[in-house]
């Protein structure tokens, strides 16, 4: 059925449901699991004239973001191995383009399924915040399982 399943997670309760489904699917199909979290790159300033952070503060904030992201995917990989998944990887991508990073990771890791959650936002909220899930759906060349 599937050989490598990628699960995208941000550590939220909603994405944890996708993680559980992806692990169960990997166990049932004998697939490997690739857990990915996209760590946002911290900006130097939000707009011209804003208070700028020192380089040290920026690096410290970025390191905290990276460590938090790594803890999330490490927890997913450990859970997958405990539940019988034969191989689980934990990957942190550093990007502000979440959907592109997910699709690129799936391609680079030769995954044949992406599992992710959708917040199900509609109308104005979707227009303002965009939909990473929709972007993955429209740009992925492999199947995407979306859980709401």
C-alpha positions as a Markdown table, in Angstrom:
| # | Residue | x | y | z |
|---|---|---|---|---|
| 1 | Unk | 0.0 | 0.0 | 0.0 |
| 2 | Unk | 2.2 | 2.8 | 1.3 |
| 3 | Unk | 6.0 | 2.7 | 1.8 |
| 4 | Unk | 6.7 | 6.1 | 3.3 |
| 5 | Unk | 4.1 | 8.3 | 5.0 |
| 6 | Unk | 4.8 | 11.9 | 5.8 |
| 7 | Unk | 2.9 | 13.5 | 8.6 |
| 8 | Unk | 3.0 | 17.3 | 9.1 |
| 9 | Unk | 2.5 | 18.5 | 12.6 |
| 10 | Unk | 2.7 | 21.7 | 14.5 |
| 11 | Unk | 2.2 | 20.2 | 17.9 |
| 12 | Unk | -1.4 | 21.4 | 18.2 |
| 13 | Unk | -4.3 | 19.1 | 19.4 |
| 14 | Unk | -5.7 | 19.1 | 15.9 |
| 15 | Unk | -2.5 | 18.0 | 14.3 |
| 16 | Unk | -2.1 | 15.3 | 17.0 |
| 17 | Unk | -5.2 | 13.6 | 15.5 |
| 18 | Unk | -3.4 | 13.6 | 12.1 |
| 19 | Unk | -0.3 | 12.1 | 13.8 |
| 20 | Unk | -2.3 | 9.3 | 15.4 |
| 21 | Unk | -4.0 | 8.5 | 12.1 |
| 22 | Unk | -0.6 | 8.6 | 10.2 |
| 23 | Unk | 1.0 | 6.2 | 12.8 |
| 24 | Unk | -2.0 | 3.8 | 12.6 |
| 25 | Unk | -1.8 | 3.9 | 8.8 |
| 26 | Unk | 1.9 | 3.3 | 8.8 |
| 27 | Unk | 1.5 | 0.3 | 11.2 |
| 28 | Unk | -1.3 | -1.2 | 9.1 |
| 29 | Unk | 0.6 | -0.8 | 5.8 |
| 30 | Unk | 4.1 | -1.6 | 7.1 |
| 31 | Unk | 5.3 | 1.8 | 6.0 |
| 32 | Unk | 8.0 | 4.1 | 7.4 |
| 33 | Unk | 7.0 | 7.4 | 8.9 |
| 34 | Unk | 8.5 | 10.8 | 8.3 |
| 35 | Unk | 7.3 | 13.4 | 10.9 |
| 36 | Unk | 7.9 | 17.0 | 9.7 |
| 37 | Unk | 7.5 | 20.4 | 11.5 |
| 38 | Unk | 8.2 | 23.6 | 9.7 |
| 39 | Unk | 10.0 | 26.1 | 12.0 |
| 40 | Unk | 9.4 | 29.7 | 11.0 |
| 41 | Unk | 12.4 | 31.8 | 10.4 |
| 42 | Unk | 12.3 | 34.8 | 12.8 |
| 43 | Unk | 12.3 | 38.2 | 11.1 |
| 44 | Unk | 14.7 | 41.0 | 11.9 |
| 45 | Unk | 11.8 | 43.5 | 12.2 |
| 46 | Unk | 8.2 | 43.4 | 11.2 |
| 47 | Unk | 8.0 | 46.8 | 9.4 |
| 48 | Unk | 10.2 | 49.7 | 8.7 |
| 49 | Unk | 10.7 | 51.8 | 11.8 |
| 50 | Unk | 10.0 | 48.9 | 14.2 |
| 51 | Unk | 12.2 | 48.1 | 17.1 |
| 52 | Unk | 15.1 | 45.9 | 15.8 |
| 53 | Unk | 16.4 | 43.0 | 17.8 |
| 54 | Unk | 20.1 | 42.4 | 18.3 |
| 55 | Unk | 21.7 | 39.6 | 16.3 |
| 56 | Unk | 22.2 | 37.7 | 19.5 |
| 57 | Unk | 18.5 | 38.0 | 20.4 |
| 58 | Unk | 17.4 | 36.9 | 16.9 |
| 59 | Unk | 19.7 | 33.9 | 17.0 |
| 60 | Unk | 18.5 | 32.9 | 20.5 |
| 61 | Unk | 14.8 | 33.2 | 19.5 |
| 62 | Unk | 15.5 | 31.2 | 16.3 |
| 63 | Unk | 17.3 | 28.5 | 18.4 |
| 64 | Unk | 14.3 | 28.3 | 20.8 |
| 65 | Unk | 11.9 | 27.9 | 17.8 |
| 66 | Unk | 14.1 | 25.2 | 16.3 |
| 67 | Unk | 14.4 | 23.3 | 19.5 |
| 68 | Unk | 10.6 | 23.4 | 20.1 |
| 69 | Unk | 10.1 | 22.1 | 16.6 |
| 70 | Unk | 12.6 | 19.3 | 17.1 |
| 71 | Unk | 10.9 | 18.2 | 20.3 |
| 72 | Unk | 7.6 | 18.0 | 18.5 |
| 73 | Unk | 8.8 | 15.7 | 15.7 |
| 74 | Unk | 11.1 | 13.7 | 18.1 |
| 75 | Unk | 8.0 | 12.9 | 20.2 |
| 76 | Unk | 6.1 | 11.8 | 17.1 |
| 77 | Unk | 8.9 | 9.5 | 15.9 |
| 78 | Unk | 9.3 | 8.0 | 19.4 |
| 79 | Unk | 5.5 | 7.3 | 19.6 |
| 80 | Unk | 5.6 | 5.7 | 16.1 |
| 81 | Unk | 8.4 | 3.4 | 17.1 |
| 82 | Unk | 6.7 | 2.5 | 20.3 |
| 83 | Unk | 3.5 | 1.5 | 18.4 |
| 84 | Unk | 5.4 | -0.7 | 15.9 |
| 85 | Unk | 6.4 | 1.5 | 13.0 |
| 86 | Unk | 9.5 | -0.1 | 11.6 |
| 87 | Unk | 11.3 | 3.2 | 10.9 |
| 88 | Unk | 10.5 | 6.8 | 11.9 |
| 89 | Unk | 12.3 | 10.0 | 11.0 |
| 90 | Unk | 12.0 | 13.4 | 12.7 |
| 91 | Unk | 12.7 | 16.3 | 10.4 |
| 92 | Unk | 12.5 | 20.1 | 11.0 |
| 93 | Unk | 12.4 | 22.3 | 8.0 |
| 94 | Unk | 13.3 | 26.0 | 8.5 |
| 95 | Unk | 11.0 | 28.1 | 6.2 |
| 96 | Unk | 8.2 | 30.7 | 6.3 |
| 97 | Unk | 6.6 | 28.9 | 3.4 |
| 98 | Unk | 5.0 | 26.0 | 5.2 |
| 99 | Unk | 3.2 | 24.3 | 2.4 |
| 100 | Unk | 6.2 | 24.4 | 0.1 |
| 101 | Unk | 8.4 | 23.0 | 2.8 |
| 102 | Unk | 6.0 | 20.1 | 3.3 |
| 103 | Unk | 5.7 | 19.3 | -0.4 |
| 104 | Unk | 9.5 | 19.5 | -0.8 |
| 105 | Unk | 10.2 | 17.3 | 2.2 |
| 106 | Unk | 7.7 | 14.7 | 0.8 |
| 107 | Unk | 9.5 | 14.7 | -2.5 |
| 108 | Unk | 13.0 | 14.6 | -1.0 |
| 109 | Unk | 12.1 | 11.8 | 1.3 |
| 110 | Unk | 10.4 | 9.9 | -1.4 |
| 111 | Unk | 7.1 | 9.7 | 0.5 |
| 112 | Unk | 4.0 | 8.3 | -1.2 |
| 113 | Unk | 1.4 | 9.9 | 1.1 |
| 114 | Unk | 1.1 | 13.1 | 3.1 |
| 115 | Unk | -1.1 | 13.2 | 6.2 |
| 116 | Unk | -2.1 | 16.5 | 7.7 |
| 117 | Unk | -4.9 | 18.2 | 9.6 |
| 118 | Unk | -7.0 | 21.1 | 8.4 |
| 119 | Unk | -8.5 | 23.7 | 10.7 |
| 120 | Unk | -11.5 | 24.0 | 8.4 |
| 121 | Unk | -11.4 | 27.8 | 8.3 |
| 122 | Unk | -13.9 | 29.4 | 5.9 |
| 123 | Unk | -14.6 | 32.8 | 4.3 |
| 124 | Unk | -12.7 | 35.8 | 5.7 |
| 125 | Unk | -10.5 | 33.8 | 8.1 |
| 126 | Unk | -9.4 | 31.6 | 5.2 |
| 127 | Unk | -8.8 | 34.6 | 3.0 |
| 128 | Unk | -6.8 | 36.4 | 5.7 |
| 129 | Unk | -4.7 | 33.5 | 7.0 |
| 130 | Unk | -4.6 | 31.3 | 3.8 |
| 131 | Unk | -4.8 | 27.6 | 3.9 |
| 132 | Unk | -1.6 | 25.7 | 4.0 |
| 133 | Unk | -3.6 | 22.5 | 3.6 |
| 134 | Unk | -5.2 | 23.7 | 0.4 |
| 135 | Unk | -1.8 | 24.8 | -0.9 |
| 136 | Unk | -0.3 | 21.3 | -0.2 |
| 137 | Unk | -3.4 | 19.7 | -1.9 |
| 138 | Unk | -3.0 | 21.7 | -5.0 |
| 139 | Unk | 0.8 | 21.5 | -5.3 |
| 140 | Unk | 1.5 | 17.9 | -4.2 |
| 141 | Unk | 2.1 | 15.2 | -6.8 |
| 142 | Unk | 1.3 | 12.5 | -4.3 |
| 143 | Unk | -1.9 | 11.7 | -2.4 |
| 144 | Unk | -2.8 | 13.9 | 0.6 |
| 145 | Unk | -5.0 | 12.7 | 3.4 |
| 146 | Unk | -6.6 | 15.6 | 5.2 |
| 147 | Unk | -8.2 | 15.2 | 8.6 |
| 148 | Unk | -10.5 | 17.8 | 10.1 |
